[in-house]
Amino acid sequence: MLTIPDLTLLFMVVVSCLAVALIYMLHELEPKLARLRLRTDRVLRDRTK
């Protein structure tokens, strides 16, 4: 049976892993979003001309 300190440590590890996964996902997604944002700006500028 897990004791209170063991459960606390397990919870901290799970939360830390989720935080690292979220940061990694955002790190991988940011260049794609930046390219998409540039393409959208270019299309909007072309429409106004």
C-alpha positions, 0 to 999 in steps of 0.5 A: 500500500502506498503511504501519503508521502509516496502518493504525494511524490507520485502526484508531483511526478505526474504533474511535472511530466504533464507540464514538461509535455505541455511545454514541449508541445508548445515549443514544437507548435510555435514555428508552425503557428508563426508560419500560419500567422505570416501566411494569414497576414499576407492573404489579408494584405493582398485582399485589401489592395 
